[in-house]
């Protein structure tokens, strides 16, 4: 396969960026998208040019590090798939591919396709944890949890915090991420004692980071590689409303 890439290049957070065209030649269809970028970078390095900077880690669709907007769609548009699990066989020979970083004020571009997503870390630090000291490891059946609740909690916990929901949202809202991280703890017995404080603190931090408001367009759910449901946003809104009433 021979492809034309239009890649966002930006020296640093303070410099202006632009799309630069590159040729990706002799690409094997079985390559992942990131492996294709590796090949392009090898050619750039061989020519003495600056390689394209992009984030990657596990390359198994687990860590959420890969973060690219491909042809205008976060993670490339293949449902339930991260960029690192997107293969070149889903593209056509001779196709032009536009590659950009996440676009959100809360995710400033650091270099090329790399963005600063530490805002997510600060939201987790604000309340995405259980602070109770439980001592030794308890038996698994000490705290019975219904299958319905445990399944819901596991669905929410599947969120890998990649930020695609923010990149896809016209308001750059982080509601899907925050609702998943809050709900997977709020649904379990261990997380209920801090439920009100957790959701209040996480929402407050989300607003402080500059993320936009949710208008329920569903674009976040559509691009989420773990297919996190919009239902968790509704659940968090209920939890947040209840917490506000209790504090009053």
C-alpha positions as CSV (number, residue, x, y, z in Angstrom):
1,X,0.0,0.0,0.0
2,X,1.1,3.5,-0.8
3,X,-0.5,6.3,1.2
4,X,-0.4,10.1,1.5
5,X,-0.3,11.4,5.1
6,X,-1.1,14.9,6.2
7,X,0.3,15.1,9.7
8,X,0.0,17.9,12.3
9,X,3.5,19.1,13.1
10,X,4.0,21.5,16.0
11,X,7.4,22.2,17.6
12,X,6.1,22.9,21.1
13,X,3.2,24.2,23.1
14,X,4.0,27.8,22.2
15,X,4.6,27.4,18.5
16,X,2.1,27.5,15.7
17,X,1.4,24.2,14.0
18,X,0.6,23.1,10.5
19,X,-0.2,20.0,8.4
20,X,2.8,18.5,6.7
21,X,2.5,16.0,3.8
22,X,4.4,12.7,3.9
23,X,4.5,9.7,1.7
24,X,4.0,6.3,3.4
25,X,5.3,3.7,0.9
26,X,5.1,-0.1,0.8
27,X,2.9,-0.3,3.8
28,X,1.8,-3.9,4.7
29,X,-2.0,-4.1,5.3
30,X,-1.5,-6.2,8.4
31,X,0.4,-3.4,10.1
32,X,-1.2,-1.4,12.9
33,X,-1.6,2.3,12.4
34,X,1.2,3.0,14.8
35,X,3.5,0.5,13.1
36,X,2.8,2.4,9.9
37,X,3.9,5.7,11.7
38,X,7.0,3.8,12.9
39,X,7.9,3.0,9.3
40,X,7.4,6.7,8.3
41,X,9.6,7.8,11.2
42,X,12.4,5.4,10.3
43,X,12.5,7.0,6.8
44,X,12.5,10.5,8.3
45,X,15.3,9.6,10.7
46,X,17.3,8.1,7.8
47,X,17.0,11.4,5.9
48,X,18.1,13.3,9.0
49,X,14.6,14.8,9.6
50,X,12.7,15.2,12.9
51,X,10.5,12.2,13.5
52,X,6.8,12.6,14.1
53,X,6.1,12.7,17.9
54,X,3.1,10.6,19.1
55,X,2.1,8.8,22.2
56,X,2.1,5.0,22.6
57,X,2.7,2.4,25.2
58,X,1.0,-1.0,25.4
59,X,-0.2,-1.1,21.8
60,X,-2.8,-3.6,22.9
61,X,-5.8,-1.3,23.4
62,X,-5.5,-1.3,27.1
63,X,-3.6,1.7,28.3
64,X,-5.3,4.6,26.5
65,X,-2.1,6.3,25.6
66,X,-2.6,6.3,21.8
67,X,-4.5,9.4,21.0
68,X,-4.9,10.5,17.3
69,X,-7.7,12.0,15.3
70,X,-7.7,10.2,12.0
71,X,-9.6,11.8,9.1
72,X,-11.6,13.9,11.6
73,X,-12.6,11.0,13.9
74,X,-11.0,10.1,17.3
75,X,-9.3,6.7,17.0
76,X,-10.1,6.5,13.3
77,X,-13.8,5.6,13.4
78,X,-13.7,1.8,13.7
79,X,-16.1,1.1,16.6
80,X,-14.6,-0.2,19.8
81,X,-11.1,0.1,18.6
82,X,-8.1,2.2,19.7
83,X,-5.6,3.6,17.2
84,X,-3.0,1.0,18.2
85,X,-5.4,-1.7,17.3
86,X,-6.5,-0.1,14.0
87,X,-4.9,-1.9,11.1
88,X,-4.0,-0.6,7.7
89,X,-6.2,-3.1,5.9
90,X,-9.1,-0.8,6.8
91,X,-7.7,1.9,4.5
92,X,-7.4,1.9,0.7
93,X,-4.3,2.0,-1.4
94,X,-3.6,5.5,-2.5
95,X,-5.8,7.1,0.2
96,X,-4.9,10.4,1.8
97,X,-5.0,10.2,5.6
98,X,-5.1,13.3,7.8
99,X,-3.7,12.8,11.3
100,X,-4.2,15.3,14.1
101,X,-3.9,15.5,17.9
102,X,-6.8,15.7,20.4
103,X,-8.4,19.1,20.1
104,X,-9.5,20.6,23.4
105,X,-8.4,23.5,25.6
106,X,-7.9,21.2,28.5
107,X,-5.6,19.0,26.4
108,X,-2.9,21.4,25.2
109,X,-0.6,20.2,22.4
110,X,2.9,19.5,23.7
111,X,4.5,18.5,20.4
112,X,3.1,17.3,17.1
113,X,0.5,14.6,18.0
114,X,1.3,14.6,21.7
115,X,-1.1,16.3,24.1
116,X,-1.0,17.0,27.8
117,X,-3.9,14.9,29.4
118,X,-2.8,15.4,33.0
119,X,-6.2,17.1,33.6
120,X,-7.6,13.6,33.8
121,X,-5.1,12.7,36.5
122,X,-6.1,15.7,38.6
123,X,-9.8,14.7,38.3
124,X,-9.0,11.2,39.6
125,X,-6.9,12.7,42.4
126,X,-9.9,14.8,43.4
127,X,-12.1,11.8,44.2
128,X,-11.6,8.8,41.9
129,X,-10.5,6.5,44.7
130,X,-11.6,4.7,47.9
131,X,-9.7,6.1,50.9
132,X,-10.9,3.6,53.6
133,X,-8.2,1.6,55.2
134,X,-9.5,-2.0,55.0
135,X,-6.5,-3.6,56.7
136,X,-5.8,-7.1,55.4
137,X,-7.3,-8.6,52.2
138,X,-10.9,-9.6,53.1
139,X,-12.5,-12.8,51.8
140,X,-14.2,-12.3,48.4
141,X,-17.6,-13.1,49.8
142,X,-17.5,-10.8,52.8
143,X,-19.4,-8.0,51.0
144,X,-22.0,-9.6,48.7
145,X,-22.6,-7.6,45.5
146,X,-25.5,-8.4,43.2
147,X,-24.5,-9.5,39.6
148,X,-26.4,-6.5,38.2
149,X,-24.4,-4.0,40.2
150,X,-21.1,-5.8,39.7
151,X,-21.7,-6.0,35.9
152,X,-22.5,-2.3,35.8
153,X,-19.4,-1.4,37.8
154,X,-17.2,-3.5,35.5
155,X,-18.7,-1.8,32.4
156,X,-17.8,1.6,33.8
157,X,-14.3,0.4,35.0
158,X,-13.5,-0.6,31.3
159,X,-12.8,3.1,30.7
160,X,-9.1,3.5,29.8
161,X,-9.0,7.3,30.1
162,X,-7.8,7.9,26.6
163,X,-9.7,11.2,26.1
164,X,-11.4,10.3,22.8
165,X,-14.7,11.4,24.4
166,X,-13.3,14.9,24.9
167,X,-11.8,15.0,21.4
168,X,-15.1,14.0,19.8
169,X,-17.4,16.3,21.8
170,X,-18.2,19.7,20.2
171,X,-18.0,21.2,23.7
172,X,-14.9,19.2,24.8
173,X,-16.8,17.7,27.6
174,X,-15.3,15.1,29.9
175,X,-18.6,13.8,31.3
176,X,-18.3,10.3,29.9
177,X,-14.8,9.8,31.4
178,X,-15.8,11.3,34.8
179,X,-19.1,9.5,35.0
180,X,-17.4,6.2,34.3
181,X,-14.7,6.7,36.9
182,X,-17.2,7.8,39.5
183,X,-19.8,5.2,38.8
184,X,-17.5,2.2,38.9
185,X,-16.8,3.0,42.6
186,X,-20.2,4.4,43.5
187,X,-21.9,1.2,42.5
188,X,-19.9,-0.9,44.9
189,X,-20.4,-1.2,48.6
190,X,-16.8,-0.1,49.3
191,X,-17.4,3.1,47.4
192,X,-20.8,4.1,48.8
193,X,-19.5,5.9,52.1
194,X,-17.7,8.5,50.0
195,X,-20.2,8.6,47.1
196,X,-21.4,12.2,47.6
197,X,-18.0,13.6,48.3
198,X,-16.5,11.7,45.4
199,X,-18.9,12.9,42.7
200,X,-18.9,16.5,44.0
201,X,-15.2,16.8,44.0
202,X,-14.7,15.1,40.6
203,X,-17.3,17.3,38.9
204,X,-15.8,20.4,40.6
205,X,-12.3,19.5,39.4
206,X,-13.6,18.8,35.9
207,X,-15.1,22.2,35.6
208,X,-11.9,23.8,37.0
209,X,-9.9,22.1,34.3
210,X,-11.9,23.9,31.6
211,X,-13.9,21.0,30.1
212,X,-17.1,22.0,28.4
213,X,-20.7,21.0,29.3
214,X,-22.4,17.9,28.1
215,X,-25.3,18.4,25.6
216,X,-25.9,14.7,25.1
217,X,-25.0,14.5,21.4
218,X,-23.7,11.0,21.8
219,X,-20.5,11.6,19.9
220,X,-18.5,10.5,23.0
221,X,-20.1,7.1,23.1
222,X,-19.7,6.6,19.4
223,X,-15.9,7.0,19.5
224,X,-15.2,5.4,22.9
225,X,-12.9,2.4,22.2
226,X,-14.5,0.6,25.2
227,X,-18.1,1.6,24.2
228,X,-18.9,3.2,27.6
229,X,-22.6,4.0,27.7
230,X,-24.2,7.4,28.0
231,X,-26.3,5.8,30.8
232,X,-23.3,6.5,33.2
233,X,-23.6,10.3,32.5
234,X,-27.3,10.1,33.6
235,X,-26.3,8.1,36.7
236,X,-23.6,10.6,37.6
237,X,-26.1,13.5,37.2
238,X,-28.4,11.8,39.6
239,X,-25.6,11.2,42.1
240,X,-24.4,14.8,41.8
241,X,-27.9,16.2,42.2
242,X,-28.4,14.1,45.4
243,X,-25.1,15.2,46.8
244,X,-26.0,18.8,46.2
245,X,-29.3,18.4,48.0
246,X,-27.7,16.7,51.0
247,X,-25.1,19.4,51.3
248,X,-27.8,22.0,51.4
